[in-house]
Amino acid sequence: MTEALRTSSTAARGKQLPGSGDRTAKGLKGGQLGLLAVVVLGISTIAPAYTLTSALGPTVNEAGLQLPVIFLIGFIPMILVSLAYRELNADSPDSGTTFTWVSKAFGPWVGWMGGWGLLAANIIVLSNLAGVAVDFFYLFLSQLTGSAELADLADNKALNVLTCLVFVALAVWVSYRGLHTTKVVQYGLVGFQLLVLGLFVAMAFANWSTSETAIPFSWGWFDVTRIETFGQVAAGISLSIFVYWGWDVCLTVNEETANGKKTAGVAGTLTAVIVLAIYLLVSIATMMFAGVGDTGNGLNNAENHENIFTALASPIMGPFAILMSLAVLSSSAASLQSTFMSPSRSLLAMAHYGALPEPFSRVSRKFATPGLATIAAGVMSAGFYAVMHVVSENVLNDTILALGLMICFYYGLTALACAWYFRHSLFTSVRHFVLRLLCPVLGGVGLFIVFFQTAVDSLAPEFGSGSEIFGVGLVFILGVGILALGAVFMLIMARVRPGFFRGETLRKDTPALVVPE
């Protein structure tokens, strides 16, 4: 029996590991984070400045003037799913989140695919974060020195990829050093980006009438009946889901949070609500100033799509535009670092329960972090970015659309797992009916509808940037292809690590061992 299986067996008996002290069965250190720290970590992972500059253009391209209502519609499944996460976390806190909970509800095969979907989403977004960090790093240097040529260095593919590797290496280094270092870094970076976004919104509202492309505010932007097709809704929601994604990192650190059963779930829901308010303010202010036209500052101008804030910072903020560049740079760099929390701990949990090779379950004795898993996530994300930078005409747009597919898949699966996991208590009270059945099923079904609609649409080469491989759209290959690749890896692991797939290491009655309060 391997060390991972021995560890899982000890956890199943509910006993503290010998010599573990204040550490959980997986070796993680408990009680390091409070509610504020977890919310900050969640906001950092979502990275409002980064996500808006990446997704605002493509979302406007799909939704037009209905951008605000698309953000609201996209938020509905997010809040429903967050409630499902909170219920599951309160019953069985585990850093494996989707992998662990779906395995307990639907069995090891479906659980493994849920874990793969989570890992794939994180690897994709880590590469995207690195790409934005590179672009804004050279833009910041250009604005700081007054040399326009420096901004063009981001277009040099070799230098771009090399700079990306440096950013990823730094993020891995901070993540490896543990949550204390991460917390100190995140307080400063998150506070700075929120202050700059507040300044951007205030100046956009103050100066909107001076823009040639400006449009006045209209409550019609919130009218869902003005959306023309369901495909438009699905694409718009898929993109808006990307901008909310990341709050589940609050649950990923549940074993390392004080009163993790309650605090982590509350933090996830609170993070999603805060981010909704930020997005509505920024989107309304931006639309009023720039409009949705395809020329000049217009949000539908293809030249503005990749980085909206690059195009609008100077017209709106004037000499303070450099602060926006620095805010997006710090936002993407901070999220690049904090996002490593999720894949590293998911890899740790999957290896801990015998679903992946044992080395991924090893935890640094000094920093109490999943060392090898963190490094592996960094290597995979950097490699994915390098490949995408070669084959895609628009890396940001294609990866955002593919990420939407991944998010819909594993969030939807987790939500449905909640209803099935608690099936014996669904009708014991009104609360259980609403929070364990109604909300999870509505959220999960909604996300899977978007998943299938977007998958069908993305078969066409013109979906996304227009990049294709053998006539099939690159977004489809990235989204559905990566899931299919996961199924192949799952079959390999079933031969190499059969114990997990026979239900020997993780069952519904397997308790998660957390540090006692």
C-alpha positions as CSV (number, residue, x, y, z in Angstrom):
1,M,0.0,0.0,0.0
2,T,1.4,3.4,-1.0
3,E,2.0,6.3,1.4
4,A,-0.9,8.2,-0.1
5,L,-3.3,5.3,0.6
6,R,-2.0,4.9,4.1
7,T,-2.6,8.7,4.7
8,S,-6.1,8.4,3.3
9,S,-6.8,5.4,5.5
10,T,-5.7,7.4,8.6
11,A,-8.0,10.3,7.6
12,A,-10.9,7.9,7.2
13,R,-10.5,6.8,10.8
14,G,-10.7,10.5,11.8
15,K,-7.4,10.6,13.8
16,Q,-4.7,13.2,13.8
17,L,-1.6,12.1,11.9
18,P,1.4,11.4,14.1
19,G,3.5,14.5,14.6
20,S,1.3,16.6,12.4
21,G,0.6,19.2,15.2
22,D,-1.6,22.0,13.7
23,R,-1.6,20.4,10.2
24,T,-4.3,18.5,8.4
25,A,-4.0,15.0,7.1
26,K,-2.7,16.4,3.8
27,G,0.0,18.3,5.6
28,L,-1.5,21.8,5.2
29,K,-1.4,24.2,8.1
30,G,-4.7,25.1,9.6
31,G,-6.0,28.4,10.9
32,Q,-3.8,30.7,8.8
33,L,-6.6,32.8,7.3
34,G,-9.6,34.7,8.6
35,L,-12.7,36.0,6.7
36,L,-11.1,39.2,5.4
37,A,-8.0,37.4,4.2
38,V,-10.0,34.8,2.4
39,V,-12.2,37.4,0.7
40,V,-9.1,39.4,-0.4
41,L,-7.7,36.1,-1.7
42,G,-10.9,35.6,-3.7
43,I,-11.0,39.1,-5.1
44,S,-7.3,38.7,-6.0
45,T,-7.9,35.5,-7.9
46,I,-10.9,37.0,-9.8
47,A,-8.7,40.1,-10.5
48,P,-11.3,42.7,-11.5
49,A,-8.9,45.0,-13.3
50,Y,-7.4,42.1,-15.3
51,T,-10.6,40.3,-16.1
52,L,-12.4,43.5,-17.3
53,T,-9.6,44.5,-19.6
54,S,-9.5,41.0,-21.1
55,A,-13.3,40.2,-21.3
56,L,-15.1,43.6,-21.6
57,G,-14.4,43.8,-25.3
58,P,-15.4,40.3,-26.3
59,T,-18.5,40.5,-24.1
60,V,-19.7,43.7,-25.6
61,N,-19.0,42.2,-29.1
62,E,-21.6,39.5,-28.1
63,A,-24.0,41.4,-26.0
64,G,-23.8,45.0,-27.3
65,L,-25.8,47.5,-25.2
66,Q,-27.1,44.7,-23.1
67,L,-23.7,44.2,-21.4
68,P,-25.0,45.1,-17.9
69,V,-27.9,42.6,-18.0
70,I,-25.6,39.9,-19.4
71,F,-23.4,40.5,-16.3
72,L,-26.4,40.1,-14.1
73,I,-27.6,37.0,-15.9
74,G,-24.1,35.5,-15.7
75,F,-24.1,36.2,-12.0
76,I,-27.3,34.2,-11.3
77,P,-25.7,30.8,-11.8
78,M,-22.6,31.9,-10.0
79,I,-24.5,32.8,-6.8
80,L,-26.6,29.6,-7.1
81,V,-23.5,27.5,-7.4
82,S,-21.7,29.4,-4.6
83,L,-24.6,28.4,-2.3
84,A,-24.1,24.7,-3.3
85,Y,-20.4,25.0,-2.6
86,R,-21.2,26.5,0.8
87,E,-23.5,23.5,1.7
88,L,-20.9,21.0,0.6
89,N,-18.1,22.8,2.4
90,A,-20.1,23.0,5.6
91,D,-20.6,19.2,5.5
92,S,-17.2,18.1,4.2
93,P,-14.5,20.7,4.0
94,D,-11.7,19.5,1.8
95,S,-9.1,21.3,-0.3
96,G,-10.0,19.0,-3.3
97,T,-13.4,20.8,-3.5
98,T,-15.0,19.7,-6.9
99,F,-12.9,16.5,-7.2
100,T,-13.7,15.4,-3.6
101,W,-17.3,16.3,-3.5
102,V,-18.2,15.0,-7.0
103,S,-16.4,11.8,-6.2
104,K,-18.4,11.4,-3.0
105,A,-21.7,12.1,-4.8
106,F,-21.3,10.4,-8.2
107,G,-18.3,8.1,-7.8
108,P,-14.6,8.2,-8.7
109,W,-14.9,8.3,-12.5
110,V,-17.1,11.4,-12.6
111,G,-15.2,12.9,-9.7
112,W,-11.9,12.5,-11.5
113,M,-13.3,14.3,-14.6
114,G,-14.6,17.1,-12.3
115,G,-11.1,17.5,-10.9
116,W,-9.6,17.5,-14.4
117,G,-12.0,20.3,-15.4
118,L,-11.0,22.4,-12.5
119,L,-7.3,21.8,-13.2
120,A,-7.7,22.6,-16.9
121,A,-9.6,25.8,-16.2
122,N,-6.8,27.0,-13.8
123,I,-4.0,26.1,-16.2
124,I,-5.8,28.0,-19.0
125,V,-6.4,31.1,-16.9
126,L,-2.8,31.0,-15.5
127,S,-1.5,31.3,-19.0
128,N,-3.9,34.1,-19.8
129,L,-2.9,36.0,-16.6
130,A,0.7,35.7,-17.6
131,G,-0.1,37.0,-21.0
132,V,-1.8,40.1,-19.7
133,A,0.9,40.7,-17.2
134,V,3.5,40.7,-20.0
135,D,1.5,43.1,-22.2
136,F,1.0,45.6,-19.3
137,F,4.6,45.2,-18.1
138,Y,5.9,46.6,-21.3
139,L,3.1,49.1,-21.6
140,F,4.0,50.4,-18.1
141,L,7.7,50.6,-19.0
142,S,6.7,52.6,-22.1
143,Q,4.6,55.1,-20.2
144,L,7.1,55.4,-17.5
145,T,10.0,56.2,-19.9
146,G,8.1,57.9,-22.6
147,S,9.5,55.4,-25.2
148,A,6.7,54.0,-27.4
149,E,9.1,51.3,-28.7
150,L,9.1,49.5,-25.4
151,A,5.3,48.8,-25.6
152,D,6.0,47.1,-29.0
153,L,8.3,44.6,-27.3
154,A,5.3,42.6,-26.2
155,D,4.7,41.7,-29.9
156,N,8.0,40.0,-30.1
157,K,6.9,36.4,-29.6
158,A,10.2,35.0,-28.3
159,L,10.6,37.9,-25.8
160,N,7.0,37.7,-24.8
161,V,7.2,34.0,-24.0
162,L,10.5,34.5,-22.1
163,T,9.0,37.3,-20.0
164,C,5.9,35.1,-19.3
165,L,8.2,32.4,-17.9
166,V,9.8,34.9,-15.6
167,F,6.4,36.0,-14.2
168,V,5.3,32.4,-13.8
169,A,8.5,31.5,-11.9
170,L,8.1,34.5,-9.5
171,A,4.4,33.5,-8.9
172,V,5.4,29.9,-8.2
173,W,8.1,31.1,-5.8
174,V,5.7,33.2,-3.7
175,S,3.1,30.4,-3.7
176,Y,5.6,27.9,-2.6
177,R,6.5,30.0,0.4
178,G,3.0,29.6,1.8
179,L,-0.1,31.6,2.7
180,H,1.6,34.0,5.0
181,T,3.7,35.4,2.2
182,T,0.7,35.3,-0.1
183,K,-1.5,37.2,2.3
184,V,1.0,40.0,2.7
185,V,1.4,40.4,-1.0
186,Q,-2.3,40.3,-1.8
187,Y,-3.4,43.0,0.7
188,G,-1.3,45.6,-1.0
189,L,-2.0,44.6,-4.6
190,V,-5.8,44.1,-4.2
191,G,-6.1,47.4,-2.3
192,F,-4.2,49.2,-5.0
193,Q,-6.2,47.9,-8.0
194,L,-9.5,48.6,-6.3
195,L,-8.5,52.2,-5.6
196,V,-7.4,52.7,-9.3
197,L,-10.7,51.2,-10.6
198,G,-12.6,53.5,-8.3
199,L,-10.7,56.5,-9.8
200,F,-11.3,55.2,-13.3
201,V,-15.0,54.9,-12.7
202,A,-15.2,58.4,-11.1
203,M,-13.4,60.1,-14.0
204,A,-15.4,58.2,-16.6
205,F,-18.7,59.4,-15.1
206,A,-17.3,63.0,-14.7
207,N,-16.0,63.2,-18.3
208,W,-18.3,61.0,-20.3
209,S,-20.0,63.8,-22.2
210,T,-16.6,65.0,-23.6
211,S,-16.1,61.8,-25.6
212,E,-17.1,61.7,-29.3
213,T,-18.4,58.2,-28.9
214,A,-20.3,58.8,-25.6
215,I,-23.8,57.5,-25.0
216,P,-26.2,58.5,-22.1
217,F,-27.1,55.9,-19.5
218,S,-30.3,53.9,-20.2
219,W,-32.2,51.5,-18.1
220,G,-32.8,49.6,-21.3
221,W,-29.3,48.2,-20.9
222,F,-30.9,46.0,-18.2
223,D,-33.8,44.8,-20.4
224,V,-33.3,41.1,-21.2
225,T,-36.0,41.1,-23.9
226,R,-33.7,43.2,-26.1
227,I,-31.2,40.3,-26.4
228,E,-31.8,38.9,-29.9
229,T,-30.8,35.2,-29.9
230,F,-30.2,32.5,-27.3
231,G,-26.8,31.9,-28.8
232,Q,-26.0,35.5,-28.0
233,V,-27.1,34.9,-24.4
234,A,-25.0,31.7,-24.1
235,A,-21.9,33.4,-25.6
236,G,-22.4,36.5,-23.4
237,I,-22.9,34.4,-20.3
238,S,-20.0,32.2,-21.0
239,L,-17.8,35.3,-21.2
240,S,-19.3,36.9,-18.2
241,I,-18.8,33.7,-16.2
242,F,-15.1,34.1,-16.9
243,V,-15.1,37.5,-15.1
244,Y,-16.8,36.0,-11.9
245,W,-14.7,32.9,-11.9
246,G,-12.2,32.5,-9.1
247,W,-14.3,32.9,-6.0
248,D,-14.1,29.1,-5.4
249,V,-10.5,29.6,-4.3
250,C,-12.0,30.7,-1.0
251,L,-13.2,27.0,-0.6
252,T,-9.9,25.6,-1.8
253,V,-8.2,27.0,1.2
254,N,-10.9,25.7,3.6
255,E,-8.4,23.4,5.4
256,E,-6.1,26.3,6.1
257,T,-8.8,28.8,7.2
258,A,-10.0,29.4,10.8
259,N,-13.4,27.8,11.2
260,G,-13.1,26.6,7.6
261,K,-16.5,24.9,7.5
262,K,-18.3,28.2,7.8
263,T,-15.8,31.0,6.9
264,A,-14.7,29.6,3.5
265,G,-18.3,29.3,2.3
266,V,-19.3,32.7,3.5
267,A,-16.2,34.2,1.9
268,G,-17.0,32.7,-1.5
269,T,-20.5,34.1,-1.6
270,L,-19.4,37.5,-0.3
271,T,-16.6,37.7,-2.9
272,A,-19.0,37.1,-5.7
273,V,-21.4,39.8,-4.5
274,I,-18.6,42.4,-4.2
275,V,-17.3,41.6,-7.6
276,L,-20.8,42.0,-9.2
277,A,-21.0,45.5,-7.8
278,I,-17.5,46.4,-9.2
279,Y,-18.4,45.1,-12.6
280,L,-21.7,46.9,-12.9
281,L,-20.1,50.2,-12.0
282,V,-17.1,49.8,-14.4
283,S,-19.2,48.5,-17.3
284,I,-21.8,51.3,-17.0
285,A,-19.1,54.0,-16.7
286,T,-17.1,52.5,-19.6
287,M,-20.2,52.2,-21.9
288,M,-21.2,55.8,-21.2
289,F,-17.8,57.2,-22.0
290,A,-16.8,54.9,-25.0
291,G,-20.1,53.7,-26.4
292,V,-20.4,50.4,-28.2
293,G,-19.4,51.5,-31.7
294,D,-16.6,50.0,-33.8
295,T,-14.5,53.1,-34.3
296,G,-12.4,55.3,-32.1
297,N,-12.9,54.6,-28.4
298,G,-15.9,52.4,-29.1
299,L,-16.0,49.1,-27.2
300,N,-16.7,47.2,-30.4
301,N,-13.5,48.5,-32.1
302,A,-11.6,45.3,-32.8
303,E,-8.3,47.1,-32.0
304,N,-9.6,47.7,-28.4
305,H,-10.8,44.2,-27.7
306,E,-7.7,42.6,-26.3
307,N,-7.1,45.3,-23.7
308,I,-9.9,47.8,-23.1
309,F,-8.0,49.7,-20.5
310,T,-5.1,50.2,-22.8
311,A,-7.3,52.0,-25.2
312,L,-9.4,54.0,-22.7
313,A,-7.1,54.8,-19.8
314,S,-5.5,57.9,-21.5
315,P,-8.8,59.4,-22.8
316,I,-10.5,58.9,-19.4
317,M,-7.7,59.4,-16.9
318,G,-5.2,61.6,-18.8
319,P,-1.9,61.8,-17.0
320,F,-3.1,59.3,-14.4
321,A,-3.4,56.6,-17.2
322,I,-0.1,55.1,-16.0
323,L,-1.9,54.1,-12.8
324,M,-4.3,51.9,-14.7
325,S,-1.5,50.2,-16.5
326,L,0.1,49.5,-13.2
327,A,-3.2,48.4,-11.7
328,V,-3.8,45.8,-14.4
329,L,-0.2,44.7,-14.2
330,S,-0.4,44.3,-10.4
331,S,-3.9,42.7,-10.8
332,S,-2.8,40.1,-13.2
333,A,0.5,39.4,-11.4
334,A,-1.4,39.1,-8.0
335,S,-4.0,36.8,-9.6
336,L,-1.3,34.8,-11.3
337,Q,0.2,34.1,-7.8
338,S,-3.0,33.5,-5.9
339,T,-4.6,31.3,-8.6
340,F,-1.8,28.8,-8.0
341,M,-3.7,28.0,-4.7
342,S,-6.4,26.1,-6.5
343,P,-4.6,23.7,-8.9
344,S,-1.8,23.0,-6.4
345,R,-4.3,22.0,-3.7
346,S,-6.5,20.1,-6.2
347,L,-3.4,18.1,-7.4
348,L,-2.6,17.5,-3.7
349,A,-6.0,16.2,-2.9
350,M,-6.2,14.0,-6.0
351,A,-2.8,12.4,-5.1
352,H,-3.8,12.2,-1.4
353,Y,-6.7,10.0,-2.3
354,G,-4.7,7.9,-4.8
355,A,-6.1,9.4,-8.1
356,L,-2.7,10.8,-9.2
357,P,0.9,9.7,-8.6
358,E,2.0,9.9,-5.0
359,P,4.7,12.6,-5.4
360,F,2.0,15.2,-5.9
361,S,0.8,14.6,-2.4
362,R,4.1,15.7,-0.8
363,V,3.9,18.9,1.2
364,S,6.9,21.2,2.1
365,R,7.8,20.6,5.8
366,K,9.0,24.2,6.1
367,F,6.2,26.1,4.3
368,A,3.3,23.6,4.6
369,T,2.6,24.0,0.9
370,P,2.1,21.4,-1.9
371,G,5.5,22.0,-3.3
372,L,5.7,19.6,-6.3
373,A,2.1,20.3,-7.2
374,T,2.7,24.1,-7.3
375,I,5.8,23.7,-9.5
376,A,3.9,21.3,-11.8
377,A,1.0,23.8,-12.2
378,G,3.6,26.5,-13.1
379,V,5.3,24.3,-15.7
380,M,2.0,23.4,-17.3
381,S,0.6,26.9,-17.5
382,A,3.8,28.3,-19.0
383,G,3.9,25.5,-21.6
384,F,0.3,26.1,-22.5
385,Y,0.9,29.8,-23.0
386,A,3.9,29.2,-25.2
387,V,1.9,26.8,-27.5
388,M,-1.1,29.1,-27.6
389,H,1.0,32.1,-28.5
390,V,2.1,30.2,-31.6
391,V,-1.2,28.7,-32.9
392,S,-3.7,31.4,-31.9
393,E,-4.3,34.7,-33.7
394,N,-5.9,36.2,-30.5
395,V,-4.6,34.3,-27.4
396,L,-6.7,36.2,-24.9
397,N,-10.0,35.9,-26.7
398,D,-9.7,32.2,-27.5
399,T,-8.5,31.2,-24.0
400,I,-11.3,33.2,-22.4
401,L,-14.0,31.4,-24.5
402,A,-12.4,28.0,-23.8
403,L,-12.2,28.9,-20.1
404,G,-15.9,29.6,-20.1
405,L,-16.5,26.0,-21.2
406,M,-14.3,24.6,-18.5
407,I,-16.0,26.7,-15.8
408,C,-19.5,25.7,-16.9
409,F,-18.4,22.1,-16.8
410,Y,-16.9,21.8,-13.4
411,Y,-19.1,24.4,-11.6
412,G,-22.2,22.7,-13.1
413,L,-21.0,19.3,-12.1
414,T,-20.3,20.4,-8.5
415,A,-23.8,22.0,-8.2
416,L,-25.6,18.9,-9.4
417,A,-23.4,16.8,-7.0
418,C,-24.7,18.9,-4.2
419,A,-28.3,17.9,-4.9
420,W,-27.4,14.2,-5.2
421,Y,-25.0,14.2,-2.2
422,F,-27.8,15.6,0.1
423,R,-30.6,13.7,-1.6
424,H,-31.8,12.0,1.7
425,S,-32.2,15.4,3.5
426,L,-33.7,17.6,0.7
427,F,-37.2,17.6,2.0
428,T,-36.5,17.7,5.7
429,S,-36.8,21.5,5.8
430,V,-37.5,24.5,3.6
431,R,-33.9,25.6,3.9
432,H,-32.6,22.2,2.7
433,F,-35.0,22.2,-0.2
434,V,-33.9,25.7,-1.4
435,L,-30.1,25.5,-0.7
436,R,-29.5,21.8,-1.4
437,L,-31.9,21.1,-4.3
438,L,-33.5,24.2,-5.9
439,C,-30.5,26.5,-6.1
440,P,-27.9,23.8,-7.1
441,V,-30.1,22.2,-9.8
442,L,-31.0,25.6,-11.3
443,G,-27.4,26.7,-11.3
444,G,-26.0,23.4,-12.6
445,V,-28.6,22.9,-15.3
446,G,-28.2,26.5,-16.5
447,L,-24.4,26.1,-16.7
448,F,-24.6,22.9,-18.7
449,I,-27.1,24.5,-21.1
450,V,-24.5,27.2,-21.8
451,F,-21.7,24.6,-22.0
452,F,-23.5,22.6,-24.7
453,Q,-24.6,25.7,-26.7
454,T,-21.2,27.2,-26.6
455,A,-19.5,23.9,-27.6
456,V,-21.8,23.5,-30.6
457,D,-21.2,27.2,-31.7
458,S,-17.4,26.9,-31.2
459,L,-17.2,24.1,-33.8
460,A,-17.2,26.9,-36.4
461,P,-13.8,28.3,-37.2
462,E,-15.1,31.9,-37.1
463,F,-16.1,31.5,-33.4
464,G,-13.5,33.4,-31.4
465,S,-10.4,34.7,-33.2
466,G,-11.0,32.6,-36.4
467,S,-8.1,30.3,-35.6
468,E,-8.7,26.7,-36.7
469,I,-7.1,23.3,-36.9
470,F,-8.2,21.1,-39.8
471,G,-11.4,23.2,-40.2
472,V,-12.4,22.9,-36.5
473,G,-12.5,26.1,-34.4
474,L,-9.6,26.5,-31.9
475,V,-12.0,27.3,-29.1
476,F,-13.8,23.9,-29.5
477,I,-10.5,22.1,-29.6
478,L,-9.3,23.8,-26.5
479,G,-12.5,23.4,-24.5
480,V,-13.9,20.0,-25.5
481,G,-10.6,18.6,-26.7
482,I,-8.9,19.2,-23.3
483,L,-11.9,17.4,-21.6
484,A,-11.4,14.5,-23.9
485,L,-7.7,14.5,-23.2
486,G,-8.7,14.3,-19.5
487,A,-10.7,11.1,-20.2
488,V,-7.7,9.5,-21.8
489,F,-5.5,10.4,-18.7
490,M,-8.2,9.1,-16.5
491,L,-8.1,5.7,-18.2
492,I,-4.3,5.6,-17.8
493,M,-4.6,6.5,-14.1
494,A,-7.2,3.7,-13.6
495,R,-4.6,1.2,-14.7
496,V,-1.7,2.8,-12.7
497,R,-3.7,3.7,-9.5
498,P,-6.7,1.4,-9.5
499,G,-7.5,1.7,-5.8
500,F,-9.2,5.1,-6.1
501,F,-11.3,4.0,-9.1
502,R,-12.5,1.0,-7.1
503,G,-13.7,3.3,-4.4
504,E,-11.1,2.2,-1.8
505,T,-9.7,5.6,-0.9
506,L,-12.6,8.1,-1.2
507,R,-16.3,7.4,-0.5
508,K,-19.2,9.4,0.8
509,D,-18.5,8.3,4.3
510,T,-14.8,9.3,4.2
511,P,-14.4,12.2,6.6
512,A,-12.1,15.1,5.8
513,L,-9.6,15.6,8.6
514,V,-9.2,19.2,9.5
515,V,-7.4,20.9,12.4
516,P,-9.7,21.0,15.4
517,E,-11.1,24.4,16.3
